[in-house]
Amino acid sequence: MKANTPVGCPQCGGQMDLWQEGRRLAMTGLFASVTDWVEVDIYSCPACGRLAFFRTNFVPQPKKHVPVEPEPTEVDTAAFYVPGTGELVRCPVCGKEHPRDDAFCPLCGTRRDRPCPWCGKWFPAAQPVCPYCGHSRDEE
């Protein structure tokens, strides 16, 4: 690995330093002969003392990004609060009464919609049946 390549410690998360470069490490095992060896760079973590071995001239490949479906953004609790007009319900978390058609509790921000256990789409918690897949919330 190149000397200026930053290496994070897998144990404590600190920055590891290049301790020894191009050291020969003997290979031992059932099929290894006396002349079998591999050249490695040894990195040391000054915070926790962990050692990490990398093949000399090793170039790490960038990690692939796996996209994750983002949470719905229809509810913006940071914006100003506009109360709904429905009958009052109590928030299950903080106990504040607020209109049933609010998307979130105006006091603690608890969302009033929940994901469907079948398809994962979000819809209002007051609805017993998912409008996307048709399954009931308590259906097993």
The first five atom37 places (N, CA, C, CB, O) and aatype in JSON, in Angstrom:
{
  "aatype": [12, 11, 0, 2, 16, 14, 19, 7, 4, 14, 5, 4, 7, 7, 5, 12, 3, 10, 17, 5, 6, 7, 1, 1, 10, 0, 12, 16, 7, 10, 13, 0, 15, 19, 16, 3, 17, 19, 6, 19, 3, 9, 18, 15, 4, 14, 0, 4, 7, 1, 10, 0, 13, 13, 1, 16, 2, 13, 19, 14, 5, 14, 11, 11, 8, 19, 14, 19, 6, 14, 6, 14, 16, 6, 19, 3, 16, 0, 0, 13, 18, 19, 14, 7, 16, 7, 6, 10, 19, 1, 4, 14, 19, 4, 7, 11, 6, 8, 14, 1, 3, 3, 0, 13, 4, 14, 10, 4, 7, 16, 1, 1, 3, 1, 14, 4, 14, 17, 4, 7, 11, 17, 13, 14, 0, 0, 5, 14, 19, 4, 14, 18, 4, 7, 8, 15, 1, 3, 6, 6],
  "atom_mask": [
    [1, 1, 1, 1, 1],
    [1, 1, 1, 1, 1],
    [1, 1, 1, 1, 1],
    [1, 1, 1, 1, 1],
    [1, 1, 1, 1, 1],
    [1, 1, 1, 1, 1],
    [1, 1, 1, 1, 1],
    [1, 1, 1, 0, 1],
    [1, 1, 1, 1, 1],
    [1, 1, 1, 1, 1],
    [1, 1, 1, 1, 1],
    [1, 1, 1, 1, 1],
    [1, 1, 1, 0, 1],
    [1, 1, 1, 0, 1],
    [1, 1, 1, 1, 1],
    [1, 1, 1, 1, 1],
    [1, 1, 1, 1, 1],
    [1, 1, 1, 1, 1],
    [1, 1, 1, 1, 1],
    [1, 1, 1, 1, 1],
    [1, 1, 1, 1, 1],
    [1, 1, 1, 0, 1],
    [1, 1, 1, 1, 1],
    [1, 1, 1, 1, 1],
    [1, 1, 1, 1, 1],
    [1, 1, 1, 1, 1],
    [1, 1, 1, 1, 1],
    [1, 1, 1, 1, 1],
    [1, 1, 1, 0, 1],
    [1, 1, 1, 1, 1],
    [1, 1, 1, 1, 1],
    [1, 1, 1, 1, 1],
    [1, 1, 1, 1, 1],
    [1, 1, 1, 1, 1],
    [1, 1, 1, 1, 1],
    [1, 1, 1, 1, 1],
    [1, 1, 1, 1, 1],
    [1, 1, 1, 1, 1],
    [1, 1, 1, 1, 1],
    [1, 1, 1, 1, 1],
    [1, 1, 1, 1, 1],
    [1, 1, 1, 1, 1],
    [1, 1, 1, 1, 1],
    [1, 1, 1, 1, 1],
    [1, 1, 1, 1, 1],
    [1, 1, 1, 1, 1],
    [1, 1, 1, 1, 1],
    [1, 1, 1, 1, 1],
    [1, 1, 1, 0, 1],
    [1, 1, 1, 1, 1],
    [1, 1, 1, 1, 1],
    [1, 1, 1, 1, 1],
    [1, 1, 1, 1, 1],
    [1, 1, 1, 1, 1],
    [1, 1, 1, 1, 1],
    [1, 1, 1, 1, 1],
    [1, 1, 1, 1, 1],
    [1, 1, 1, 1, 1],
    [1, 1, 1, 1, 1],
    [1, 1, 1, 1, 1],
    [1, 1, 1, 1, 1],
    [1, 1, 1, 1, 1],
    [1, 1, 1, 1, 1],
    [1, 1, 1, 1, 1],
    [1, 1, 1, 1, 1],
    [1, 1, 1, 1, 1],
    [1, 1, 1, 1, 1],
    [1, 1, 1, 1, 1],
    [1, 1, 1, 1, 1],
    [1, 1, 1, 1, 1],
    [1, 1, 1, 1, 1],
    [1, 1, 1, 1, 1],
    [1, 1, 1, 1, 1],
    [1, 1, 1, 1, 1],
    [1, 1, 1, 1, 1],
    [1, 1, 1, 1, 1],
    [1, 1, 1, 1, 1],
    [1, 1, 1, 1, 1],
    [1, 1, 1, 1, 1],
    [1, 1, 1, 1, 1],
    [1, 1, 1, 1, 1],
    [1, 1, 1, 1, 1],
    [1, 1, 1, 1, 1],
    [1, 1, 1, 0, 1],
    [1, 1, 1, 1, 1],
    [1, 1, 1, 0, 1],
    [1, 1, 1, 1, 1],
    [1, 1, 1, 1, 1],
    [1, 1, 1, 1, 1],
    [1, 1, 1, 1, 1],
    [1, 1, 1, 1, 1],
    [1, 1, 1, 1, 1],
    [1, 1, 1, 1, 1],
    [1, 1, 1, 1, 1],
    [1, 1, 1, 0, 1],
    [1, 1, 1, 1, 1],
    [1, 1, 1, 1, 1],
    [1, 1, 1, 1, 1],
    [1, 1, 1, 1, 1],
    [1, 1, 1, 1, 1],
    [1, 1, 1, 1, 1],
    [1, 1, 1, 1, 1],
    [1, 1, 1, 1, 1],
    [1, 1, 1, 1, 1],
    [1, 1, 1, 1, 1],
    [1, 1, 1, 1, 1],
    [1, 1, 1, 1, 1],
    [1, 1, 1, 1, 1],
    [1, 1, 1, 0, 1],
    [1, 1, 1, 1, 1],
    [1, 1, 1, 1, 1],
    [1, 1, 1, 1, 1],
    [1, 1, 1, 1, 1],
    [1, 1, 1, 1, 1],
    [1, 1, 1, 1, 1],
    [1, 1, 1, 1, 1],
    [1, 1, 1, 1, 1],
    [1, 1, 1, 1, 1],
    [1, 1, 1, 1, 1],
    [1, 1, 1, 0, 1],
    [1, 1, 1, 1, 1],
    [1, 1, 1, 1, 1],
    [1, 1, 1, 1, 1],
    [1, 1, 1, 1, 1],
    [1, 1, 1, 1, 1],
    [1, 1, 1, 1, 1],
    [1, 1, 1, 1, 1],
    [1, 1, 1, 1, 1],
    [1, 1, 1, 1, 1],
    [1, 1, 1, 1, 1],
    [1, 1, 1, 1, 1],
    [1, 1, 1, 1, 1],
    [1, 1, 1, 1, 1],
    [1, 1, 1, 0, 1],
    [1, 1, 1, 1, 1],
    [1, 1, 1, 1, 1],
    [1, 1, 1, 1, 1],
    [1, 1, 1, 1, 1],
    [1, 1, 1, 1, 1],
    [1, 1, 1, 1, 1]
  ],
  "atom_positions": [
    [[0.86, -1.17, 0.0], [0.0, 0.0, 0.0], [0.9, 1.22, 0.0], [-0.98, 0.0, 1.23], [1.98, 1.2, 0.59]],
    [[0.48, 2.28, -0.65], [1.28, 3.5, -0.7], [1.35, 4.14, 0.68], [0.7, 4.49, -1.72], [0.39, 4.07, 1.45]],
    [[2.49, 4.75, 0.99], [2.71, 5.31, 2.32], [1.74, 6.41, 2.68], [4.11, 5.83, 2.43], [1.47, 6.62, 3.87]],
    [[1.2, 7.14, 1.71], [0.29, 8.23, 2.02], [-1.18, 7.81, 2.02], [0.49, 9.34, 1.04], [-2.06, 8.66, 2.15]],
    [[-1.45, 6.51, 1.87], [-2.83, 6.02, 1.9], [-3.32, 5.97, 3.35], [-2.94, 4.62, 1.24], [-2.72, 5.27, 4.17]],
    [[-4.4, 6.71, 3.68], [-4.9, 6.67, 5.06], [-5.55, 5.32, 5.37], [-5.92, 7.81, 5.3], [-6.31, 4.78, 4.57]],
    [[-5.22, 4.79, 6.54], [-5.76, 3.51, 6.96], [-6.43, 3.72, 8.31], [-4.65, 2.4, 7.04], [-5.8, 4.17, 9.27]],
    [[-7.73, 3.4, 8.38], [-8.47, 3.52, 9.63], [-8.35, 2.24, 10.43], [0.0, 0.0, 0.0], [-8.38, 1.14, 9.87]],
    [[-8.21, 2.37, 11.72], [-8.1, 1.2, 12.6], [-9.47, 0.53, 12.73], [-7.55, 1.61, 14.0], [-10.44, 1.19, 13.09]],
    [[-9.56, -0.78, 12.44], [-10.84, -1.46, 12.56], [-11.29, -1.67, 14.02], [-10.78, -2.8, 11.87], [-12.45, -1.97, 14.27]],
    [[-10.36, -1.5, 14.96], [-10.71, -1.72, 16.36], [-11.22, -0.45, 17.03], [-9.5, -2.24, 17.11], [-12.28, -0.47, 17.67]],
    [[-10.48, 0.67, 16.89], [-10.88, 1.89, 17.61], [-11.3, 3.02, 16.68], [-9.75, 2.36, 18.48], [-11.82, 4.03, 17.15]],
    [[-11.09, 2.88, 15.36], [-11.48, 3.9, 14.41], [-10.45, 5.01, 14.23], [0.0, 0.0, 0.0], [-10.68, 5.93, 13.44]],
    [[-9.32, 4.94, 14.94], [-8.27, 5.96, 14.82], [-7.5, 5.81, 13.52], [0.0, 0.0, 0.0], [-7.73, 4.88, 12.75]],
    [[-6.58, 6.72, 13.28], [-5.75, 6.7, 12.09], [-4.51, 5.84, 12.36], [-5.34, 8.15, 11.67], [-3.81, 6.06, 13.35]],
    [[-4.23, 4.87, 11.48], [-3.06, 4.01, 11.64], [-1.87, 4.61, 10.91], [-3.36, 2.58, 11.12], [-2.04, 5.27, 9.88]],
    [[-0.66, 4.38, 11.44], [0.58, 4.87, 10.84], [1.33, 3.72, 10.21], [1.46, 5.59, 11.89], [1.28, 2.59, 10.7]],
    [[2.04, 4.01, 9.1], [2.89, 3.0, 8.48], [4.07, 2.76, 9.41], [3.38, 3.44, 7.05], [4.85, 3.67, 9.68]],
    [[4.18, 1.53, 9.91], [5.21, 1.2, 10.89], [6.43, 0.61, 10.19], [4.67, 0.23, 11.95], [7.55, 1.06, 10.4]],
    [[6.2, -0.42, 9.35], [7.29, -1.05, 8.62], [6.84, -1.28, 7.2], [7.73, -2.38, 9.3], [5.72, -1.73, 6.96]],
    [[7.71, -0.97, 6.25], [7.36, -1.08, 4.83], [8.19, -2.17, 4.18], [7.56, 0.27, 4.11], [9.4, -2.27, 4.41]],
    [[7.53, -3.0, 3.35], [8.23, -4.02, 2.57], [8.88, -5.12, 3.37], [0.0, 0.0, 0.0], [9.95, -5.61, 2.98]],
    [[8.29, -5.54, 4.47], [8.85, -6.63, 5.28], [8.46, -7.97, 4.69], [8.36, -6.54, 6.75], [7.36, -8.14, 4.17]],
    [[9.37, -8.91, 4.78], [9.08, -10.27, 4.29], [8.49, -11.08, 5.44], [10.37, -10.96, 3.73], [9.05, -11.17, 6.53]],
    [[7.34, -11.65, 5.16], [6.63, -12.44, 6.15], [6.64, -13.88, 5.66], [5.17, -11.92, 6.38], [6.16, -14.17, 4.57]],
    [[7.19, -14.8, 6.47], [7.31, -16.2, 6.07], [5.95, -16.86, 6.05], [8.26, -16.96, 7.01], [5.11, -16.62, 6.92]],
    [[5.73, -17.69, 5.05], [4.49, -18.45, 4.92], [4.74, -19.81, 5.57], [4.03, -18.6, 3.41], [5.71, -20.49, 5.24]],
    [[3.87, -20.2, 6.48], [3.99, -21.52, 7.09], [2.68, -22.26, 6.88], [4.34, -21.42, 8.6], [1.63, -21.64, 6.71]],
    [[2.76, -23.53, 6.9], [1.56, -24.33, 6.71], [1.91, -25.66, 6.08], [0.0, 0.0, 0.0], [3.08, -26.01, 5.94]],
    [[0.89, -26.4, 5.69], [1.06, -27.74, 5.18], [1.87, -27.79, 3.89], [-0.28, -28.37, 4.97], [2.73, -28.65, 3.73]],
    [[1.6, -26.88, 2.95], [2.25, -26.93, 1.64], [3.32, -25.86, 1.45], [1.22, -26.8, 0.57], [3.85, -25.72, 0.34]],
    [[3.67, -25.1, 2.49], [4.66, -24.03, 2.36], [6.06, -24.59, 2.51], [4.41, -22.93, 3.4], [6.32, -25.41, 3.39]],
    [[6.96, -24.15, 1.64], [8.36, -24.54, 1.77], [9.1, -23.45, 2.52], [9.01, -24.8, 0.37], [8.5, -22.42, 2.85]],
    [[10.36, -23.64, 2.8], [11.15, -22.7, 3.57], [11.29, -21.37, 2.81], [12.54, -23.29, 3.89], [11.44, -20.32, 3.43]],
    [[11.23, -21.42, 1.49], [11.45, -20.21, 0.69], [10.17, -19.43, 0.4], [12.11, -20.56, -0.6], [10.22, -18.42, -0.3]],
    [[9.03, -19.88, 0.91], [7.77, -19.17, 0.66], [7.65, -17.98, 1.6], [6.56, -20.12, 0.83], [7.76, -18.13, 2.81]],
    [[7.41, -16.8, 1.03], [7.22, -15.6, 1.83], [6.39, -14.62, 1.03], [8.58, -14.98, 2.24], [6.23, -14.76, -0.19]],
    [[5.86, -13.63, 1.72], [5.09, -12.57, 1.08], [5.6, -11.25, 1.64], [3.55, -12.75, 1.33], [5.93, -11.15, 2.82]],
    [[5.65, -10.23, 0.77], [6.12, -8.92, 1.19], [4.92, -8.1, 1.66], [6.89, -8.19, 0.04], [3.93, -7.97, 0.94]],
    [[5.02, -7.55, 2.88], [3.9, -6.82, 3.47], [4.35, -5.48, 4.02], [3.25, -7.65, 4.59], [5.52, -5.26, 4.33]],
    [[3.37, -4.57, 4.14], [3.54, -3.32, 4.87], [2.77, -3.47, 6.17], [3.05, -2.06, 4.03], [1.64, -3.96, 6.17]],
    [[3.37, -3.05, 7.27], [2.74, -3.21, 8.58], [2.34, -1.83, 9.1], [3.7, -3.93, 9.59], [3.16, -0.92, 9.2]],
    [[1.05, -1.7, 9.42], [0.52, -0.46, 9.97], [0.24, -0.67, 11.45], [-0.76, -0.01, 9.21], [-0.18, -1.75, 11.87]],
    [[0.46, 0.38, 12.23], [0.25, 0.33, 13.67], [-0.67, 1.46, 14.09], [1.61, 0.41, 14.44], [-0.57, 2.58, 13.58]],
    [[-1.58, 1.16, 15.02], [-2.48, 2.18, 15.55], [-1.88, 2.72, 16.84], [-3.92, 1.6, 15.8], [-1.7, 1.97, 17.8]],
    [[-1.56, 4.02, 16.88], [-0.97, 4.59, 18.1], [-1.95, 4.65, 19.26], [-0.45, 5.97, 17.83], [-1.53, 4.72, 20.42]],
    [[-3.26, 4.62, 18.97], [-4.26, 4.74, 20.04], [-4.47, 3.42, 20.78], [-5.59, 5.2, 19.45], [-4.52, 3.4, 22.01]],
    [[-4.59, 2.31, 20.04], [-4.91, 1.03, 20.71], [-3.84, -0.05, 20.53], [-6.23, 0.51, 20.19], [-3.92, -1.1, 21.16]],
    [[-2.83, 0.2, 19.68], [-1.74, -0.76, 19.53], [-1.99, -1.87, 18.52], [0.0, 0.0, 0.0], [-1.15, -2.76, 18.39]],
    [[-3.09, -1.85, 17.83], [-3.41, -2.9, 16.86], [-2.47, -2.82, 15.66], [-4.88, -2.8, 16.41], [-2.12, -1.73, 15.22]],
    [[-2.08, -3.98, 15.13], [-1.27, -4.06, 13.91], [-2.15, -4.57, 12.77], [-0.04, -4.98, 14.11], [-3.02, -5.41, 12.98]],
    [[-1.9, -4.05, 11.57], [-2.61, -4.5, 10.38], [-1.58, -4.75, 9.29], [-3.68, -3.44, 9.91], [-0.67, -3.95, 9.09]],
    [[-1.73, -5.87, 8.58], [-0.8, -6.27, 7.54], [-1.47, -6.14, 6.18], [-0.3, -7.7, 7.76], [-2.6, -6.61, 5.99]],
    [[-0.78, -5.49, 5.23], [-1.28, -5.35, 3.87], [-0.17, -5.78, 2.92], [-1.74, -3.89, 3.58], [1.01, -5.53, 3.18]],
    [[-0.54, -6.44, 1.81], [0.45, -6.8, 0.8], [1.08, -5.51, 0.29], [-0.2, -7.62, -0.36], [0.38, -4.51, 0.09]],
    [[2.38, -5.51, 0.07], [3.06, -4.35, -0.49], [2.47, -4.07, -1.87], [4.61, -4.58, -0.57], [2.18, -5.0, -2.63]],
    [[2.29, -2.8, -2.19], [1.69, -2.34, -3.46], [0.21, -2.67, -3.56], [2.43, -2.95, -4.63], [-0.35, -2.64, -4.66]],
    [[-0.44, -2.99, -2.45], [-1.88, -3.24, -2.46], [-2.6, -1.91, -2.62], [-2.34, -3.96, -1.15], [-2.26, -0.93, -1.96]],
    [[-3.61, -1.88, -3.5], [-4.41, -0.67, -3.72], [-5.86, -1.03, -3.36], [-4.29, -0.14, -5.21], [-6.48, -1.83, -4.05]],
    [[-6.4, -0.44, -2.27], [-7.78, -0.76, -1.89], [-8.77, -0.25, -2.93], [-8.11, -0.16, -0.51], [-8.6, 0.84, -3.48]],
    [[-9.8, -1.03, -3.19], [-10.84, -0.65, -4.13], [-11.91, 0.13, -3.37], [-11.45, -1.9, -4.84], [-12.22, -0.19, -2.23]],
    [[-12.48, 1.16, -4.02], [-13.55, 1.9, -3.33], [-14.76, 1.02, -3.11], [-13.95, 3.15, -4.14], [-15.07, 0.15, -3.92]],
    [[-15.44, 1.25, -1.98], [-16.63, 0.47, -1.66], [-17.77, 0.87, -2.59], [-17.04, 0.66, -0.18], [-17.91, 2.04, -2.94]],
    [[-18.57, -0.11, -2.97], [-19.72, 0.17, -3.82], [-20.84, 0.75, -2.96], [-20.2, -1.09, -4.56], [-21.1, 0.28, -1.86]],
    [[-21.49, 1.76, -3.5], [-22.62, 2.38, -2.8], [-23.87, 1.56, -3.07], [-22.82, 3.86, -3.25], [-24.23, 1.32, -4.22]],
    [[-24.53, 1.14, -2.0], [-25.78, 0.4, -2.12], [-26.9, 1.38, -1.77], [-25.81, -0.87, -1.18], [-27.04, 1.78, -0.62]],
    [[-27.7, 1.76, -2.78], [-28.75, 2.74, -2.48], [-29.81, 2.17, -1.55], [-29.4, 3.22, -3.77], [-30.2, 1.0, -1.66]],
    [[-30.27, 2.99, -0.64], [-31.31, 2.62, 0.31], [-32.5, 3.52, 0.05], [-30.81, 2.73, 1.8], [-32.35, 4.72, -0.18]],
    [[-33.69, 2.93, 0.07], [-34.89, 3.74, -0.16], [-35.03, 4.73, 0.98], [-36.16, 2.85, -0.29], [-35.13, 4.34, 2.14]],
    [[-35.05, 6.03, 0.65], [-35.13, 7.03, 1.72], [-36.5, 7.04, 2.38], [-34.82, 8.42, 1.17], [-37.49, 6.61, 1.8]],
    [[-36.52, 7.54, 3.63], [-37.78, 7.7, 4.33], [-38.62, 8.74, 3.6], [-37.55, 8.1, 5.82], [-38.06, 9.64, 2.98]],
    [[-39.92, 8.63, 3.67], [-40.74, 9.63, 3.0], [-40.46, 11.03, 3.54], [-42.22, 9.29, 3.16], [-40.21, 11.21, 4.74]],
    [[-40.52, 12.0, 2.65], [-40.19, 13.36, 3.06], [-41.42, 14.26, 3.11], [-39.17, 13.96, 2.13], [-41.29, 15.48, 3.21]],
    [[-42.62, 13.68, 3.05], [-43.83, 14.5, 3.08], [-43.95, 15.25, 4.4], [-45.06, 13.63, 2.86], [-44.55, 16.32, 4.45]],
    [[-43.39, 14.69, 5.48], [-43.51, 15.31, 6.8], [-42.23, 16.07, 7.1], [-43.8, 14.24, 7.89], [-41.16, 15.47, 7.22]],
    [[-42.33, 17.38, 7.21], [-41.18, 18.2, 7.53], [-41.43, 18.81, 8.91], [-40.94, 19.31, 6.45], [-42.08, 19.85, 9.03]],
    [[-40.89, 18.16, 9.94], [-41.13, 18.63, 11.31], [-40.34, 19.89, 11.62], [-40.78, 17.55, 12.31], [-40.63, 20.55, 12.61]],
    [[-39.34, 20.23, 10.79], [-38.58, 21.45, 11.03], [-39.33, 22.68, 10.53], [-37.21, 21.36, 10.36], [-39.04, 23.8, 10.97]],
    [[-40.28, 22.49, 9.63], [-41.05, 23.62, 9.11], [-42.09, 24.04, 10.14], [-41.74, 23.25, 7.76], [-42.23, 23.4, 11.19]],
    [[-42.81, 25.1, 9.85], [-43.84, 25.57, 10.78], [-44.99, 24.56, 10.83], [-44.35, 26.97, 10.36], [-45.22, 23.81, 9.89]],
    [[-45.7, 24.56, 11.94], [-46.79, 23.62, 12.17], [-48.11, 24.22, 11.75], [-46.83, 23.19, 13.64], [-48.48, 25.3, 12.22]],
    [[-48.84, 23.54, 10.88], [-50.19, 23.94, 10.49], [-51.12, 22.86, 11.02], [-50.33, 24.12, 8.91], [-51.09, 21.74, 10.51]],
    [[-51.96, 23.15, 12.02], [-52.8, 22.11, 12.61], [-53.86, 21.6, 11.64], [-53.47, 22.63, 13.87], [-54.35, 22.33, 10.78]],
    [[-54.18, 20.31, 11.8], [-55.24, 19.72, 11.01], [-56.61, 20.12, 11.53], [0.0, 0.0, 0.0], [-56.72, 20.94, 12.44]],
    [[-57.64, 19.52, 10.95], [-59.0, 19.9, 11.33], [-59.82, 18.73, 11.87], [-59.71, 20.5, 10.14], [-61.0, 18.91, 12.19]],
    [[-59.23, 17.55, 11.97], [-59.97, 16.37, 12.42], [-60.19, 16.35, 13.92], [0.0, 0.0, 0.0], [-59.79, 17.27, 14.63]],
    [[-60.85, 15.25, 14.39], [-61.09, 15.1, 15.84], [-59.75, 14.94, 16.55], [-62.02, 13.88, 16.13], [-58.75, 14.53, 15.94]],
    [[-59.73, 15.25, 17.84], [-58.49, 15.21, 18.6], [-58.14, 13.77, 19.02], [-58.59, 16.11, 19.83], [-59.0, 12.99, 19.39]],
    [[-56.85, 13.46, 18.94], [-56.31, 12.18, 19.41], [-55.11, 12.49, 20.29], [-55.91, 11.24, 18.2], [-54.54, 13.57, 20.23]],
    [[-54.74, 11.51, 21.13], [-53.6, 11.67, 22.02], [-52.36, 11.02, 21.4], [-53.9, 11.05, 23.41], [-52.43, 9.91, 20.86]],
    [[-51.23, 11.72, 21.47], [-49.96, 11.16, 20.99], [-49.57, 10.0, 21.92], [-48.82, 12.26, 20.95], [-49.6, 10.18, 23.14]],
    [[-49.2, 8.83, 21.39], [-48.84, 7.7, 22.24], [-47.51, 7.91, 22.97], [-48.77, 6.45, 21.41], [-47.22, 7.18, 23.92]],
    [[-46.71, 8.88, 22.54], [-45.4, 9.09, 23.16], [-45.46, 10.16, 24.26], [-44.38, 9.5, 22.1], [-45.05, 9.9, 25.4]],
    [[-45.97, 11.36, 23.92], [-45.94, 12.45, 24.89], [-47.31, 12.76, 25.5], [-45.41, 13.69, 24.24], [-47.38, 13.45, 26.52]],
    [[-48.4, 12.25, 24.92], [-49.73, 12.45, 25.48], [-50.44, 13.73, 25.05], [0.0, 0.0, 0.0], [-51.57, 13.97, 25.47]],
    [[-49.81, 14.55, 24.21], [-50.45, 15.8, 23.76], [-51.61, 15.48, 22.82], [-49.41, 16.72, 23.04], [-51.51, 14.6, 21.96]],
    [[-52.71, 16.21, 22.99], [-53.84, 16.06, 22.08], [-53.61, 16.93, 20.85], [-55.18, 16.45, 22.78], [-53.2, 18.08, 20.95]],
    [[-53.87, 16.35, 19.68], [-53.76, 17.09, 18.43], [-54.71, 16.47, 17.42], [-52.28, 17.08, 17.9], [-55.16, 15.34, 17.61]],
    [[-55.05, 17.19, 16.33], [-56.0, 16.67, 15.34], [-55.52, 15.36, 14.71], [-56.23, 17.71, 14.25], [-54.33, 15.18, 14.45]],
    [[-56.46, 14.44, 14.47], [-56.18, 13.12, 13.93], [-55.47, 13.19, 12.57], [-57.46, 12.33, 13.8], [-54.66, 12.32, 12.26]],
    [[-55.78, 14.2, 11.75], [-55.2, 14.24, 10.42], [-53.83, 14.93, 10.37], [-56.14, 14.94, 9.48], [-53.3, 15.18, 9.29]],
    [[-53.24, 15.23, 11.56], [-51.86, 15.72, 11.58], [-50.94, 14.59, 11.16], [-51.48, 16.26, 13.0], [-51.18, 13.43, 11.51]],
    [[-49.89, 14.91, 10.43], [-48.93, 13.9, 10.01], [-47.95, 13.55, 11.12], [-48.16, 14.38, 8.78], [-47.32, 12.49, 11.09]],
    [[-47.81, 14.44, 12.12], [-46.89, 14.2, 13.23], [-47.4, 14.95, 14.45], [-45.44, 14.65, 12.88], [-48.22, 15.87, 14.35]],
    [[-46.9, 14.55, 15.62], [-47.26, 15.23, 16.86], [-46.54, 16.58, 16.9], [-46.89, 14.36, 18.11], [-45.33, 16.63, 16.71]],
    [[-47.27, 17.69, 17.14], [-46.62, 19.0, 17.14], [-45.7, 19.24, 18.33], [-47.66, 20.08, 17.1], [-44.89, 20.16, 18.3]],
    [[-45.8, 18.41, 19.39], [-44.95, 18.6, 20.56], [-43.65, 17.8, 20.48], [-45.71, 18.22, 21.82], [-42.57, 18.34, 20.65]],
    [[-43.78, 16.49, 20.21], [-42.58, 15.65, 20.22], [-42.12, 15.21, 18.83], [-42.82, 14.44, 21.08], [-41.03, 14.66, 18.69]],
    [[-42.94, 15.43, 17.79], [-42.54, 15.1, 16.43], [-42.76, 13.66, 16.02], [0.0, 0.0, 0.0], [-42.34, 13.26, 14.93]],
    [[-43.41, 12.85, 16.88], [-43.67, 11.45, 16.53], [-44.55, 11.37, 15.28], [-44.35, 10.71, 17.72], [-45.58, 12.03, 15.19]],
    [[-44.11, 10.56, 14.33], [-44.87, 10.42, 13.08], [-46.18, 9.7, 13.33], [-44.05, 9.67, 12.02], [-46.26, 8.8, 14.17]],
    [[-47.21, 10.1, 12.61], [-48.51, 9.43, 12.72], [-48.68, 8.38, 11.65], [-49.64, 10.45, 12.64], [-49.68, 7.66, 11.65]],
    [[-47.71, 8.28, 10.72], [-47.8, 7.21, 9.73], [-46.78, 6.14, 10.09], [-47.55, 7.76, 8.3], [-45.76, 6.42, 10.73]],
    [[-47.05, 4.92, 9.67], [-46.2, 3.76, 9.98], [-45.99, 2.96, 8.7], [-46.84, 2.87, 11.09], [-46.82, 3.03, 7.79]],
    [[-44.89, 2.2, 8.62], [-44.7, 1.38, 7.42], [-45.58, 0.13, 7.44], [-43.22, 0.98, 7.29], [-45.88, -0.41, 8.5]],
    [[-45.98, -0.29, 6.27], [-46.76, -1.53, 6.13], [-45.82, -2.71, 6.4], [-47.41, -1.65, 4.7], [-44.73, -2.75, 5.84]],
    [[-46.22, -3.68, 7.25], [-45.35, -4.82, 7.52], [-45.18, -5.74, 6.31], [-45.9, -5.62, 8.69], [-44.3, -6.6, 6.31]],
    [[-46.0, -5.56, 5.28], [-45.94, -6.43, 4.09], [-45.13, -5.82, 2.97], [-47.35, -6.73, 3.59], [-44.23, -6.46, 2.43]],
    [[-45.45, -4.55, 2.59], [-44.77, -3.95, 1.43], [-43.77, -2.87, 1.82], [-45.8, -3.37, 0.49], [-42.96, -2.47, 0.98]],
    [[-43.8, -2.39, 3.06], [-42.84, -1.4, 3.52], [-43.19, 0.04, 3.21], [0.0, 0.0, 0.0], [-42.47, 0.95, 3.63]],
    [[-44.28, 0.28, 2.49], [-44.69, 1.66, 2.16], [-45.31, 2.3, 3.4], [-45.7, 1.68, 0.96], [-45.94, 1.62, 4.21]],
    [[-45.14, 3.62, 3.54], [-45.66, 4.36, 4.68], [-47.06, 4.87, 4.38], [-44.73, 5.53, 5.05], [-47.33, 5.37, 3.29]],
    [[-47.96, 4.74, 5.37], [-49.31, 5.28, 5.25], [-49.82, 5.59, 6.66], [-50.27, 4.27, 4.51], [-49.27, 5.09, 7.63]],
    [[-50.88, 6.43, 6.79], [-51.33, 6.88, 8.11], [-51.62, 5.73, 9.08], [-52.57, 7.73, 7.95], [-52.22, 4.72, 8.71]],
    [[-51.19, 5.9, 10.32], [-51.36, 4.86, 11.34], [-52.82, 4.59, 11.64], [-50.64, 5.26, 12.61], [-53.15, 3.5, 12.1]],
    [[-53.71, 5.56, 11.41], [-55.13, 5.38, 11.7], [-55.8, 4.44, 10.7], [-55.85, 6.72, 11.7], [-56.87, 3.89, 10.99]],
    [[-55.22, 4.24, 9.53], [-55.8, 3.35, 8.52], [-55.43, 1.9, 8.84], [-55.32, 3.73, 7.09], [-54.25, 1.61, 9.0]],
    [[-56.4, 1.0, 8.94], [-56.08, -0.39, 9.28], [-55.57, -1.2, 8.09], [-57.29, -1.06, 9.86], [-54.92, -2.23, 8.28]],
    [[-55.86, -0.76, 6.85], [-55.48, -1.51, 5.65], [-54.55, -0.67, 4.79], [-56.74, -1.93, 4.84], [-54.8, 0.52, 4.58]],
    [[-53.48, -1.27, 4.29], [-52.51, -0.57, 3.45], [-53.15, -0.24, 2.09], [-51.23, -1.44, 3.26], [-53.66, -1.13, 1.42]],
    [[-53.12, 1.04, 1.68], [-53.7, 1.41, 0.4], [-52.86, 0.95, -0.79], [-53.89, 2.91, 0.34], [-53.34, 1.0, -1.93]],
    [[-51.63, 0.51, -0.56], [-50.75, 0.1, -1.65], [-50.85, -1.39, -1.97], [-49.32, 0.44, -1.3], [-50.92, -1.78, -3.14]],
    [[-50.86, -2.24, -0.92], [-50.88, -3.69, -1.18], [-52.18, -4.37, -0.71], [-49.7, -4.35, -0.49], [-52.43, -5.51, -1.09]],
    [[-53.0, -3.68, 0.11], [-54.27, -4.23, 0.55], [-54.21, -5.11, 1.78], [0.0, 0.0, 0.0], [-55.24, -5.62, 2.21]],
    [[-53.05, -5.32, 2.36], [-52.93, -6.15, 3.56], [-53.28, -5.34, 4.81], [-51.49, -6.72, 3.69], [-53.1, -4.12, 4.85]],
    [[-53.78, -6.03, 5.82], [-54.12, -5.41, 7.09], [-52.84, -5.3, 7.92], [-55.22, -6.23, 7.85], [-51.92, -6.11, 7.77]],
    [[-52.78, -4.31, 8.81], [-51.6, -4.15, 9.67], [-51.39, -5.35, 10.58], [-51.73, -2.88, 10.53], [-50.25, -5.76, 10.81]],
    [[-52.49, -5.94, 11.1], [-52.35, -7.07, 12.05], [-52.44, -8.41, 11.35], [-53.41, -6.99, 13.13], [-52.52, -9.43, 12.03]],
    [[-52.44, -8.46, 10.05], [-52.52, -9.72, 9.31], [-51.22, -10.5, 9.49], [-52.82, -9.47, 7.8], [-50.13, -9.93, 9.38]],
    [[-51.32, -11.79, 9.76], [-50.12, -12.63, 9.97], [-49.8, -13.44, 8.78], [-50.31, -13.54, 11.14], [-48.82, -14.19, 8.79]]
  ]
}
